[in-house]
């Protein structure tokens, strides 16, 4: 993934969605939750977001993500308050 020179504002987070549902810690989301939950890598954070950094893995509800393309790659933006948790 190419480093992006972008930023967001407030409590928003820009993520690069993952293609699978397994985390580094081998957490596997159940089939029931796969349609509702997803994960991605944080690529930009707003100035009001505390406790996460660019490069962290974030879990969120898919329906909270506003998807868009940058240079042909899928990305998404969501409010930090809509994130489930960050993998440490």
N, C-alpha and C positions, 0 to 999 in steps of 0.2 A: 504494500500500500504506500503510495506516494504521500509525502508530508504535505499537508494542506496549509495554506496561508490564509486562514479564515478565523473569524471569531463570532461569537453570539453575545446576546445581551441578557441582563437580568438573571433569572434562575433557569435559563434554557441550557440544554445540552445537545450537542451534535454528535451523533454516533455513526459508526460503520457497522451495519447489522452483520452478525455472524451467519454462516450458512448452515451450521449444525446446532444441536441443542445440548451439547455436553460442555461443561465448564472445565477449567484446569483442575479443579478439585474432584473431577469425575461425578459431579452432580448431574443427573439425567432427569429432565423434566418428564412427567408422565404423559402418556398419549393424550389423556384428557386435557392437559394443560398446554400442549404444544400449539393448539390453535389459538390460544389466548396469550401465551407468554413467549418471549424471545430474549435474545441477548445480543450485545454488540460492544464494540470497543469505542471508548470516548475519544473523540478527535478534537473537540473544542468545548469550553465551558464558559458560561456567563460569569460576570463579576460577583453575582450574589450567591453562587454555588460554592459550598464549603464541604470538605470531607472527601472529595474525589479529585483525581488528576487525569490529565490526558494520558491515554494508554490503559486506564482501568477498564475492567469488564463490568458492564452494567446489565441488569435484568429488568425488563419492563413489559407491560402489556402491549401487544401489537397494535391494538386499536387506539392507543395514545400517541403513536408515532406518526408524524407528518413526513412522508417520504419524498425525496427529490433526488436529482442526479447532479453530480459534479464531475466533469470530464468523463462522462459515460459510466461512472461508478455510482452505486446505490448508497445513499446516506439518509439519515432521518434526524428530526429534531423533536424534542419533547421537553416539557417542564420537569425539573428535578423532582418536584413533589409527586410526579407520576411514576418514578422509578421504584421497583420493588426493593432492590438492594445492589450493592457493589461487592464484587468478589475481591477479597484481599489476598 
